[in-house]
Amino acid sequence: MSSAGAPHQSAVSRRGMLKGVILTAGMAAAGITATGPARAADASVRATSPDGRTSVTLSVTGGALRWSVLRGGATVIAPSPLGLRLSNGTTLGSSVTVTQNQHWTFSSTWTPVYGRNATVTDHYQEQRWNLQDTVSGVRFSVQARAYDTGVALRYVLLGTGTATVSDELTTFTFPDGTLVYSARDENEYVPVAPGSIPVTGTSGTDNGPLTDLPLTATLAGGLIACVCESSRLNFPRLMLGSVPGQPGALSAFLMEHTARGSGPVATTSTVTTPFATPWRAVVIGSTHAELVDNAELVLNLAPANALADTSWIRPGKVFRCELTTDAGLQGVDFAVARGLQYIEYDAGWYGPEFTTTDATRPIDAIDLPSVISYATSRGIGVILYVNRLALSDADSLFARYQGWGVAGVKLGFLNDGTQAMTNQITGWARTAARYRLLIDVHDDVRPFGYERTYPNHVSLEGVRGNENFPTATHNVTLPFTRNIGGPMDYTICYGQSRNKTTNAHQMAMAAVYYQPLNFLFWYDKPSKYATPANWPGLPWFDAVPTTWDESRTLAGSIGRFVAVARRRGSTWYLGAMTDESARTLSLPLSFLDSGVTYTATVYADGTPATSPYQTPVVVGTRTVTSATTLNVAMAPCGGQAVVLRPS
C-alpha cells in the first residue's frame, strides 16, 4: 500500500530497520534492512523528529496499545489508548502482539500549486508496527510519524477483502492544566478543560460532549497543539469527545449523522482492505506564533496532487454581485478596477435555493450568457453558487457550466460527516476538476488536506463566518484553530457599520488568514466605493495577493493578538489584529532582505471612536530595513496592514 508523501526517487533519503519480515527486492532498493522477529508482549518504539525536539512513542503493555507525544521533553499527549472497533465486536488494540517493526527517515521537498509557501519540506521519522489481535487473529498496523512541526498517526487494516469499522478508539490525554478551544458546527470557539466539552446536538444529530476539528489545546509551560485530520478518504469525519472520569482526555468519535442531521444515519463504515484510515495530526508549536507556521503538516500527510494539468487553477479575490444583469456587469468593471479575479452570483441566481433544484436556468433578472461573455472578455472569472439540492447530477451540471465558460462553483449547505458524504464531497471535487472548475465548499464542513490532492478544491468554510459580525476575540482565535487545518473562506466585511471591529482589523485579515479564494467587500456594491478617497483602505485590497511565496508569523497569542507577514515576489504584506484591548506590538523586520531599503505603507487605526467600525484608517509611509523594529499600534478591536516594497 502506498502512503501519503511516497518517495520521489531522486529526492529521498530513507533509512530503517524491519524486524520479523522478509527482505524484498523493493525494500532493498529503498535502503531498508531486516533482522529477526520481535514478539515480546510488552514493547515500545519511538519516532523522533529531525530536529530532535518532538517524539511520538508507540507502546504495548499487557497487550494494550498506547501512544504518547513529547515536545522538548514536555508532555503533549500522555500515554493514551489506540485502536479500532469492528462491527463484529472485535476490538483492535486491546490485546495485540507486535509481528513486525519498521522504521525509517524520509526527506523531500515539494512544490504546491499554491499555498502559504512556494515550497514545502516533508521531513519525518516514522515507526510502523504490524500487529495481530490475539483473540480474532486480525492483522493491522499503526503508523506514527514525528516531524519538526508535530506528529501524526493512523491505522492500516491489512489483508484483502472488506472490513467494517464501527468506532475509532484513539484517545488524546492532555496534561493537567490544559485548556482546549472547543467549537461545534459553526459556533464560536470556547476555551474549556478537556473534560468539560459542552453537550451539544439534537435527536437528529450526533449528541453528546462533542467538539469538531481542528481543536487547539494550550498546555502549561507555553506549548500549544492543534488536532487535525488529513487524508480523509472513504471514512467518516472525526469529532472528539470528553471521556467520563478522565478530565484530561478526549476520545475519537466517528460521525454517524451528517452535521446538519439530514440524510441516512451510518453507524459503521465498510472499506476494502488493505485500507488506511485518515491521519490524526497534532500540529505543535513551542510558541503560539510557531503553531501557525507549522500548519503545512496537514498538507504533508495528504495524497500528492492528482492533476496532471493545473495551469487553469487560479486562486484570487472575489466580489459577490447582486442578482441582476447590471449588477454582474458592474461587478466585472469593479473587479477590473480593484484588481480582483472573480465575480460570484450567490444563492438565488436560479431561484429560491431550498425549493428550486434546477441550477441551469437563471432567474429572469440575470442574462447570464451576457455577463459571462463580458467577464471573460475582461479577464474576470464567474463563480456560481449551487445548493446541494441541485447537485443530483453533478457530472451533467458541471459539464454544462464548463460549456458556459463558468470558472468555479460554490457549493452550499453540504451535509458533511458520514462516510457517504466524505465520498460525495471528494467526488464533487474530482468531477469539478474534470471540467476545470474551482470548488469552494460551504457551510458545516471541515478541512482534511484535500486541496493538495485536488488543488481545484481551493477553499471551504467550516467556521463561524465574518458575515455574522463576530467579536475581535473570535477573529484572533481563528489563526490558531480553524485556519491551522486548511484554507478558510472568511468573507471580509470592510466598511460595514455592523462590524464589531475597526476597518484596519478587517483589512489585516487579508494577510493574517490563509484564504486562497478571498471574498472581499461582502454585503457591498460597487457604487459604495465610487469615491475612493473616502475609503483609504482600497489600495491595500487592490494589491494584496491570496497565495504566497513565503509566510512568517511574527507574534501571536490565541484569542488575544496575531501578526503575520507574507511575501509575494519581492513585496511583503503584514497584517496584525488585536482583541478588544488596545495593543502595541514591537515587530522586528529581520525577515526583510539584508541591505535592501523598503518603503512601508502603513494602514493603521486612527483615534478610537465610540464604536470600533467608526475608527478611521490612517495611512502613512516610512523607510525601513531588516534592522528596523516596527511598533504596530492597534486600537481596541483594531489592527494594522502594512505593505513593504523594495524602494
N, C-alpha and C positions, 0 to 999 in steps of 0.2 A: 504493500500500500504506500502510495506517495504521501508526503507530508507537506504542509504549507512551508514555503520557503525552501523547496527542493533545490539541491546543489546545482549551480551553474558550473560546468566542468572547468572553466578557465578561472573561476573566481573564488574557489572554495578551499579552505583548509579544514580537514575533517580528520580527527584522531579519536581512537577509542578502543575499548575492550568489550568483548561479548563473552559471557560465561555460560557454558552449557548449551552452545549452539554449534551447528555445523558451519564451518567457514566456506562460503560460496565464492565463486569467481567474482561476482559483483561486489561482495564485501571486501575482498582482497583489493579490488580496483579502487575502492573508496578509502583504503588505508585502515580497515578495521581488522583486528585480530581476535582470535577466540582462544579461551582456555577451558578448563574443566568445569563441571557443574557446581552450582551453589544452591543447596536446598535447605539451609538452616531455617528452623521455624521462626526465629527472630532474626531480623536483618535490617540494615539501614544503608542508604546511599544518599549522596548529596551532590547536587549540581551547584556550581559557584560561578557567578558572573565573571566576565573577563577582567573587570577592574577589581575583583575580589571583595566588593562591598556587600553583595547580595547573594543569598543562597536559599535553595529550596531543598528540603530533605524529605525523602520517602522512607517510611519505616513499616515493618511488620512486627507487632508484639503480640504474642499469644494468638497469632493467626489474623489479627485485626490490622487493616491497612490504615495508615495515618500519613499526614503531611504537615510540614511546618515551614515557616519562612522567617529569615533574619535579614536585617539591613544594618550594616556596620556593627554587628554584634547585638543589636536590639531586636526584640521580638516584634514581628509584624503579624504573623499568624502563629499562634501557639499550636502544639500538636492537636490535630483535628481529624475526624473520620473522613474517609473517602469511600466511594463505592457507587454501584448502580443496583437497583432492584428490578428484576424482570417480572413480567406479568404472571408467571407461574409460581411466584413466591421466592424464587432464588435470589439471595442477596449476595452480590459480588462485592467482596471487601471485608466481610465479617470473619471469614475463615479461609485463608489463602496460603499457598506456598509459592515461593519465587522459583520459576523454572529457568529464566534467562535474565541476564542483566547486560544492557548495552549502554555505553556512554561515549560521547564524542563532543567535539567543539566544532562549531560552524561559523564561518565568517564570510560575508559578502556585502556588496552594496548594490542597490538597485535604483532605478530612476522611475518615479511615479509619473503618470500622465500630467498630474497637477498635484499640489499639496502645500503643506507648510514649509517644506524644504525641497530643493531641486534634486537632492539625492538622499537616500535613506540607508543607514547602516543596519545590517541584520547580523548580529554577532552574539552568540549564546553558547552555553554548555548545556547539554541535555543528558538526563538519565532516563532510560526506558526499561521498565520492568515488565517482563512477561510473567503472568500469574495464572494459577489454576485454583478454582474454587474446590475445596476439599470435599464438599458434600455432593455437588452436582457434576463435577469434572469440567465445568465450563471454563474455557480459556479466554483470557482478556489481558490487556496490557494497560499500563499507565505511563504517560509521557510527562516529564517535568523539565521545564527549561528555566535557566537563570540568565537574565540579561542585565546589563548595567542599569536598564530603565525599569526593571521589575521582574516578575516571574509569571509563568503560565503552566497550566496543567490540563490534560484531557485524557479520556479513556478511548481505547480501541477494542471493540468486540471482534474477536478472531474467529477463524473458521469460515466455512461457506454455507450459505443458506439464509435464514432470516432470524431475527431476534426481536422481541417485543419488550420495550422498556416502559416501566410504569413510574419509576422515581429515580432521581439522582440524589446521592447521599453526601455530596461534597459539602463540607462544613468549614466556615471561616470563624475561628475562635480568636477574637482580638484581646489584647492585654487589658488589664484594669485601667480605667481612666479614659478609654476610647469613646469618642463621640462619632456617630455616623450621620451623614446627611441623607435623610430619607425622603423620597418623593414617589408617589404613585400616580399613574396616569399622567395628567398634565397639571398637577398641583405644584405648589412651591416646595422647595427643599426645607426640611425642618431638622435641626440637629438634636438627636436623641441618643440615649445609650442603646447599644445593640439589642438588649433585651426588652426595649420599650418601643419597638416599632408599633405605631398605632394600628388597630384593627380597621381594615377598610374592605370595600367590596359590597356586593349585594347578592341576593339569592341567585341572580343570573350571571354573576362573575365569580372569579376566584376570590374567596373570602377568608380573611384572617390577618394576622400581623405581618403583612407582606409589603415589600418595597421593590421598586423597579431598579434596573441598572441603567446607567452607571451609578454606583454607590460609593461615595467617598467617606473615608474614615480618617479622623485626626487622632494621632496617638500621642501619649505622654512623651516628652522629650523632643517634640517638634516634627517627627516623621508624619507623613501623610500618604495615604494609599487609596487608590480608586479601583474597585472591582468592575471589570467589563467583560463582555464576551466577544469572541471573534470566530469567524468561520462557522457561523450557524447555518447549516445546510441540512434540510430534511429532518429538522428537530424542533421541538417547541422552544419558545423564548424562556429565558431564565429569570426568575424572581428570587429574592432572598427573604427568609422569614425568621423571626425571633424563635429561639429554642426554649421551651419551658424548663425552668430550673437551671439554665446556663446563661447568666446575664450578659456574658461577653460574646455569645455565639450567634451566628446567622447560618442558616442551612439553606441548601438549594431547594427551589420549588419550580417544577416544570409546569408551565401554564396549561390548564385543562380547558379553560374558556378563552374566547378572544377577549381582548382588553375592553371592548365595548359590550360584551355579553351577547352578541348575536352570532348565529351560526352554530354548527354542531359542537357538542362537548366531546372532548377526546381525552380520556384518562390514561391512554397508553399511546406509544409510538412504535410502529413496526418498521424495521430497517433491514436492508440487505447487508449481510456480513461478507467480508470484513467491513466495519463501519467505525469511523472516528467521530466522537461527539464533538461539539464545539469546544474551543479553548476557553478556559476560565482564566482570565488575565488579571493580575494585580499590578497595576502601574504604581510605582513607588517614587516618592520624592523625599530627599533629605530636607528640602525646604518646599514651601507651597509653590514657589515660582518654578522650581525644578520639576515638580509634578506636571505642570502644563507643558513643559518642553519634552517630557518623556512619553507623550500620548501616542507617538508613532509605533509603540509596541503593539497596539491593536492591529495596525496595518501589517506589521511583520508576520503576524500569525495568520493572516488571511491568505487564501489562494492567490497566486500571481494573476496578473492581467490576462484575461481570456480572449481579448480582442486583438486581431492582427492589425487592424487599421483604426487608429484613434485620432486621426488628423481632424475629424469633424467634431470632436468633443471640445467645446469651448465654454468653460466656466465664465461667469461675468455678473454684471449688475442688471437688475430687472425693475421695470416700472409697471405697476398694475393699473390698467385703464378702466374707466367706467364703461358700461355695456352699451356703447353706441359706435357707429362707424366713425363719426367725427372724433370721438374720444380716442379711438385707436389711431387715427391719422395724426392727431395732435400728440399722442403719446410717442409715436415714431419720431416726430420732429423734436420733441423734448429729449428723447433718448440720444439722438444725434448731437444735439446741442450740449448735453450734460455728460457725454462720454459713457453712456450706458450701452449694453449689448442686446437687451431684450425688452419687449413689452409682453404683458400677460393679460389674457381675459380670464377672470376668475369665475367662481360659482355663479350660475345664472345665464351664461352666454348661450346655452342651448335650452334654457327653460328652468323651472324650479327643480333643484337638484335631487330632491327626495321623491319626486313624482314623475320625473322625465328620465327615461332610460335610453333615449336616442341622442348620443353625443355627436351626431353627424349633421344636425340641422340647426344652424344658428337662429336665434330669435330674429324677428323682422327688423329690429333696430340695428343689426350688425350685418354689413356687407363684408363677410369675412374674406372672400377672394380678393376684393379690392384692398383691404387692409394688409393682407399677407403680401400681395404684389408690391404695394408701396413700401412696406417694411423691407422686403428683400432688395428692392432697388436702392435702398439707402443703407444696406449692410446691417439691418436690425432683424433679429430673430423673433418669432412669435411663439409663445408658450400658451397652451390651453389647459385649463382645469377640467378634470374629469372625476366625478363622484364614482365610488366603487360600483354603484348600481348600474352604471353604464359600461362596465368592463366585462360583460359576459363573454364577449368575443374580442379579446384584446388584439389578437393577430389581425383580424379584419379591420378593426378600428385604427390601429397604429399604421397599417399599410395605407389606409385612406389618408391619414394625417401626413404621411410622407409624401403622398401624391399631391396634397395641397401645398406642400412647402413648409409645414409646421416644423419648428425646431425642437420642441420638447413638450412634455406633459407633466402636469402637477396633479398627482393622484390624491383624492381627499376621502376622509372618513374610512380609512382602512382598518380592518379588524385583525391587527397583528396579535400573535400569541401562540396559537396552536401549530403543530407540525404542518397541517394543511395550509395554514396562512403563510407560514415561512416559505413553503414551496410556491404559493401563489405570488408572493411579493418578489421572490427571486426570479420566478418565471416571467413576470411582467418586465423586470429589468432586462432579462435576456431577449425577450421579444422586442422591447423598445430598441435595444442595440441593433437588432437585425434590420430595423427600419430607420436607423440613425437618428433616434430621438433621445434627448436628455430626459431623465426622470427625476422628479422631486416628490418624495413620498411624504404625505402629510397625516397629521393627527397622531394618535397614540401608538407610535412605532418607536423602535429603539435600534441604535446602530450596532453593526457587527462586522465592520471592516469590508463590506461588500463593494465599496467604492474603489477598492484596489482591484478586485476581480472583474467587475463591470464598471469601468470609470464613467459610463453614462449615468450611473446611479449616483448623481452628483451631489444630492443633498436630501435631507429628511428633517422632519420637525421633531416630534417626541419631546416636547418641552412646553412649559407654560410660556406662551409667546409674548413678545413685546407689545403686540396689538392689544393685550389685556392691561397694558399700562401698569406693570408690576413695580415693586419698590426698587430703589437703588441697591438695597441689600441682596435682593434676588438676582439682579444683574451681575453683581460682583461675586456671586456664588457659582454661576454657571461656568466660568472658565475652568473651575476646579472640579466640576461634576459632569454635567451632561456633555460638555464640549470635549472632555477627555475621550469619550467613546467614539467620536467621529464628527463629521460636518453637521452643522446645525442651522436650519432655516429659521432665523430670528429677525423678523421684519423690523427695519429701523424706522422709527416714527419721529423724524426730525420736525421741529416746529409745531408740535401738537400741544394744544392747551390742556389736554388730559394727561400729559406726561407728569410723572412724579419726580422727574429728573431734569437737569439742565440740558440745553441743546448741545453743549460741548460733551456731555456724558453720552448722548445719543451718537454724536459724531465719532467718539472714540471706539464705539462698538465695531466699527468697520475694520479696525486694526486688532482690537483685543480678541474678538471671536474669530474662529476659523469657520467661514461660511462661503464656500466657493461659488455658490449661487446666492447672491445677496440682493434681497428685495429692499429697495430704498423708497423713501418718500411715501410710506404706507398711509393710506387714507387721503392722499393728496391728489391734486390735478395740476397740470402744467400752469394754469393761469395764476396759481398761488405764487409762483416764482417769476412772474412776468417782469418784476423789478428786482434783478439780482442783488442790487446794492442793499436791499432790505434783509438779505439773507447771507451774512458773511461766511457761513459755513459751506456754501455751494462749491467753491473751488476745491475744497477737501474731497467732497464726494465725487467731483468730476475726475479727480486724479487717482484716488485710492484704488488699487487692484483688489482682486478677491483671491488670488493664489500667489505663491511666493517662492523666491529662491532661497530665503533663509529667514528663520524666526528665532527670536530671543525673548524670553520672559525676564524682565528686569527686576520686578518686585511683585509681591503678592501675599495676601493673607485671605483665606476663604471667607467670604461674607463681609469683608472689610474694604479691600482695595486690590487693584491689579494694574500692572503696566507691562505692555508688550510692544516690542519693536520688530517689524517685519520688513524685509528687503525685497524689492523687485528691481533687477538691474543694479544700477548704482545708487538708487534712491531708497531711503528708509522712511517708513511710516510708523509713527509711535503713537499708541493710544494708552491713556491712563484713565481710570474710573475709580470713584470712591463711593462709600455708602452714605448714610445720612449725616456723617460727620465731615466737616471741613478738614482738609489734609494737605500737607505739602510733602512730596516725595523728592528725595535727592537722588537723581539717577545718573551715574557715570556713563558717559557716551563712549566707553572704551571699545565698543563693538565697531565703531567707525574706522575706516581705513586710516592708518597712521600716516601723518604727513600731508593729509588732504584737508582742505578747508571746506566747510559745508555752510550753506545758508539754511537756517532753521526758520520755517514759517510756523508760528505758534498760534493755535486757535484755543484760547483759554476762557475760563469763566470770568466775567466781569464782576462788578459789585453785586453780591447776592440780593435777589429780590425776595419779596414776601413768599411767592410761590416759585419753586425751582425752575419751572419752564419759562418764567419771565426773566431769569438771569441772562443778561446779554452775553454774546460771544464777542470777545475782544481779540483782534488779530494783530500780531506783531512779528517782526523779523529780527534775527540776530545772527552773528557769525559764531560757529562752534567748530571744535576739533575733537579728536579722540581723547584729548586731555580734559575736556570740559565736563563738569558736573552740572546737569540741568536740574534746577529746582522747579518742580512741577506743582504749582498751587492749584487746588481744586476747592470750589465752594461745596457746601452740603449738597449731596446728591449730584455732584458735579463730575467734571472730567477735563481732559485736555487732549488735543490732537495736534501732532507735530509732523511736518514734512521736512526731511533732512536731505537736501540735494547738494551734490558737489558744486562748489562755486565756480 
